Amino acid sequence: MTAYANFPGSRPRRLRTTPTMRRMVAETRLDPANLILPAFVREGIDAPVAISAMPGVHQHTLDTLRKAAVEAVSAGVSGIMLFGVPEDGKKDARGTAGTDPDGILQVALRAVREEVGDELVVMSDLCLDEFTDHGHCGVLDADGRVDNDATLERYAEMAQVQADAGAHVVGPSGMMDGQVGVIRDALDQTGHEDVSILAYTVKYSSAFYGPFREAVGSSLTGDRKTYQQDPANARESLRELALDLAEGADMVMVKPAGPYLDILAKVAESVDVPVAAYQISGEYAMIEAAAEKGWIDRDKAILESLTGIRRAGAQMILTYWATEAAQWLGRGRG
């Protein structure tokens, strides 16, 4: 027993004594409304196809995509981000299936809007990588390099067809210089002033994208280091942020989420627009794999990872656990 009657002078543990006390004083709240579900829809299949590197995630048919959207609404999820997976024979050097009004992504956008209307914010990935036979996010020049400005012309076309198909939000993810401004102009000039842009402002060239490439049937050879950001750089992210905001971004995103919480916090502190983070395929796969081995508690690890992203400043989190986590939170497990 210490000789000091008032030792210790402060006891923070008093505010951790019961679950109800901890919930009452929690500084960070995770809510279903913070969550967005990324979803893959594949052309030419009549049943969902499991993604081996992402247990529990599938390439959807149009019918199962509709069901997933309804389930997300019921759980209180705010949005769904759609990725189209075309038939291999429809891929070409310019990614023309991505701007075909009857391409798989546009068909999926119309199907989801028809099913849920405005009950979900329907978002579309605006990038060419799923649709090109070389797997890059843009058009290649004669030397095999991604041609920034030629790619912007394709993005302008994509923005228009995605908006025509019913996207509330387009998400340009290719990291081309000037992409937000070109897309904003294309939308405004075609009567889509109300369609928002969620800019992939900070997108790093990451080793954690591996499972995603299976999910979208990527044809990529090589890497994307000439246009995605170097993981060593932080100040560069704030430069990208300033440019996207000046060009008209309505919301901004950091991707990946978990390995870049420091960047997410810097971005969140710097802006007055909504901030998103994408908990990507590799982050998902690691937790699922460790849980399958019995090394961690799956459900607790999921909620802890999401809470960390939220605490770092993300108002919106794209996560493959969106519907499941929202269901837990709706039952008070958060």
PEJOGI-V405213 format. One record per helix or strand. SS is the DSSP state (H for helix, E for strand). FROM is the first residue (numbers start at 1). LEN is the number of residues. If there is no record, write none. Layout:
<<SS/FROM/LEN> <SS/FROM/LEN>>
This chain:
<<H/12/5> <H/19/7> <H/32/3> <E/35/8> <E/49/2> <E/58/3> <H/62/14> <E/79/7> <H/88/3> <E/92/1> <H/96/3> <H/104/13> <E/121/6> <E/132/1> <E/140/1> <E/146/1> <H/148/17> <E/169/4> <H/179/11> <E/196/9> <H/207/9> <E/229/1> <H/235/13> <E/251/5> <H/258/13> <E/274/5> <H/281/12> <H/298/14> <E/316/3> <H/322/9>>
